């Protein structure tokens, strides 16, 4: 599902304001202070000479058309199937997937809204489903990566009670603020509701701060929700989801 125009425009407005306050060219600010390069379906290279990026920036700066033309380029690429979902090809358990780092034996937890029921993925009616997905995923991890020691996460979602209640309390209690990673889509997700609808209240709060604040060094505080890092022993997860050495590890990717 494509993003609404306002979701991209929020990022352009943010980049423009930072450029005004700090001095680098607008196009550089868009490249380094938004997730638009990735949203266009490009890789992590941030190559300012990539033809798609150059076309996007040219459209964004075009007289009269400006943002509408730039969004049109994004919409066209999305319609052509050139912007893949970021979990494409990865095993996942409903809305969850993970990466395992052999050294230092860390499981990194990820979430994506892959719920197709029409209900909010973190809503009360979907809570037991989400918990079952996590239980199945950690049963799989228990079987496939018995040497795993830690679970780590990083998301603005850890600010939300609806997300916290899915995990061991000690894991959420470890949350601490991380420096914003602006070129990734994760932090910007706070401006979207289920179904990629704009979260107008959060967006309005952010845009009001963008206009009013003067110190560019404080830009992280402009975001209503900060990115939070979390960490806990994997044994807490096994206990929380009822997984023991006798578990059959029956959870498999959907």
Buried (B, 14 or more C-beta within 10 A) or exposed (E): EBBBBBBBBBBBBBBBBBBEBEEEEBBBBBBBBBBBBBBBBBEEEEBBEBEBBEBBBEBBBEEEEBBEBBBEBBBEBBEEEEBEEBBEEEEBBBBBBBEEEEEEBBBBBBBBBBBEEEEBBBBEEBBEBBBBBBBBBBBBBBBEBEEBEBBBBBBBBBBEEBBBBBBBEBBBEBBEEBEBEBBBBBBBBBBBEBEEEBBEEBBEBBBEBBEEBEEBEEBBEBBBBBBBBBBBBBBBBBEBBEBEEEBEBEBEEE
